[in-house]
Amino acid sequence: MQQSANELHAALAALDRPRIEELFGAAVRRDGAMQAIEELMVPALIRLGEEWDSGQIALSQIYMSSRICEDIVERRLPPMAAERKSHPRMAIAVLSDYHTLGKRIVLSVMRASGFEILDYGRQEVEPLVERVLADAVEILLISVLMLPAALKVKAVRAALDARNARVKIAVGGAPFLFDPQLWREVGADAVGRNAADAVAIVRRWSEARP
């Protein structure tokens, strides 16, 4: 499996879709779709994320490779697949900001990791809270770029608490990188530096779910 993971990582970095399809398809036939995702695709994507953090690859490679993986997983593990149903309901949104690339990357990596996640796009506080309540969301991922938007997470938390909604909030974006304690100040339950962190957070919360 390690050799296959290394080969998939190389194919993803090169954006070699035929090779990605070939390697992933072989893993699915051998181990099943969910195991192939968890033991082959997710580690390769996490490794790419670490390489982007260290400046070894471009943001465009992360974006395109995650979109390729998302498309492949959507075909192999469609939204109604039973493997997805054990996960809590979750959603992702950009709060106030108009910069959506970070959210798009996290969304693709989450879906490529086998999670079914609602995409709320760009939202303001009140509409976001209403959608979370209407959809019975248990895990909410919020992406921001600017500090004023990051501070609005506090209003989201307060509104959900006022409605007795038990929703876990994970945040990410530049303001939370500049101020490591900001996520606590706005009432979030966790912070992620990148898409790999988001997957790890959601996986941990999912496994701890009663």
N, C-alpha and C positions, 0 to 999 in steps of 0.2 A: 504493500500500500504506500510506503514511503517513496518508492521510486515513482509510482504513479502520481503522487502528490507533487513531487519535484517536477515531473514532466508537465503536469497541468499548470503549475505555477509559471513555468517557462512559456507555455502556450498562451496563458492569459497576459503575461507581460508583453508578448509579441502580438497580441490581439489576433491570434491564429484560430479563427472560429472553427474551421473543419477539424483541426487537431483537438480543440477543446471538446467538440461534439464526440469525436472518436474516443477520447480518454474517458469522458464521463459516461458515455454509452456502455463501454466495456465494464466500468465499475457498477453500473446499474444492473447489468445482466449477471454480474458475479455476486453482488451483495444486496441488491435492492435499492430503490431510489433514495429512501431516507438515509440509509447508511452511507451511500455514496455522497450525498450532500454533506453530512456531518463529518465524515472522515476524509473526504477528498476535496470538495469544493470550498467549504468554510475555512479549513486551514490555509488553502492557497490564497483566498481573498484576504485573510488576516495577515499573511506574510506580505502581500502587496501593500496593505495599509501601513505596516511597519516600515516598509521600504520608502513609501511616500513621506512618512513622518521624518525619516532620516535624509530625505532629499535625493534618494537614489532613482526614483521614477517620477514621471509627471502626473499631475492631477488628471489630465485627459486619459491616461492609461487606467487609473482607478475608475473613472467614470465609465469608460467604454467596456472595460472588463466586467464590471459589476452589472451593466446592462445586458451584456451577452449572457452572463450566468443567470440573471433574472429570467430572461426569455427561455433559456433551456429548462430551468426548473419549472416554470409555468406550464410547459408542455409535458414534462415528466411527472409533475406533482400539481395538478390543477387545483383551483380554489376549493373544490368540493371533496378533495381527497381526504380519506379518513385520517391520515397521518397528521394533517393540519389541525384537526378538531380538538386535540387535547390541549392546545395552547389557549391562554386567556385572550379575550378580545383586546385588540390594541390598535392604536392610531398614531399617525405622525402629522405634524403641522409646522408651518413657519409662522411665528407669531409677529404680526405687524410688518416685518421686513419684506422687501420685494426680492431679495436674493435667495433663490431656491436651490442652487446647485448642491449645497451641503445636504439639504433634505433629500434631494433626488438620489444622491449617492447612498445615503443611509437606507433609504427605502429599497433601493435595488439590492443592496447587500442583505437586508433583512429578508426580502422575498427569496433571494438566492439561497438563503440559509434555511428555507422551508417554513418561514413564518407567514401567516396570513395577516396583513396589516392594512388598515384603511388609510387612504391618502386624503387628508383634509385640505391640502394646498396651503394658501395663505389665509390666515384667520385673525380676527380681533378677539379680545377677551370674551365678551358675552356670547357671540355666535359659537366660539370654540367650546365654551362650557356647555351650551345647549346641545351641541352635536355629541359631545362626549356622553352626556346623560341620556340622550335619545338612543344612542347606539350601545349603551351599557358597556362602555369601554372600561377596562381594568388597568391598562397600561397606556400612558400617553407620552410620546416622544415629542419634545419641542425643540426646534432649531431656531437660532437667532444669529444675527450678525452684529447688531448695534446694541449698545448698553441700554438705551431707553426701552427697547423691545425686551431685553433680558429682565429688566425690572418689572415688566408687566406679568411675568410668571407668578409673582407674588399675588396678583389679583386673581389669576386663574386658580391658584391654590386656595385662596380665601373663599372664592365662589363655590368651588367644589366641596370644601369643608362645610360651608353653610347649608349645602343641600345634602349633607351626610353621605356624600359619594366617596367610596373607598377606591381611589384611583392613585396608582403609583405614577409619579412624574419623573422622567429622565430628561435632562437638558443637555444641549451641546451648542457650540458656536464660540466665536472669538472672545466675547466678554468673559466667558467662563474659563478660558485659557489664560487670560490676562489676570484674573482675580480668582485664585483657586478656592476661595471660600464663598464666592458669590452664590453658588448653587444652594448652599445652606441658607443664606440670607433671604433668598426668594422662596424658600419652602419646598424645593425639589427634593426628591428621594435619592437621586443619583445624578452624576455628571459623566459624560463620555467625551474623550478627546477626538474620537474618530468612529467610523462605522463598526470597526471590530469591537470597540468598547460597547457600543449599543447592542450588538449581538450577545456579548457576554452578560450584560446587565439583564436583558430580557430573558435569556436562558436561565439565569440564576433566579429571577423572580418567578418564572414559570415552574421551575422545579420545586420552589418553596410554597407554591400554591396548594391550599388544602385539597 
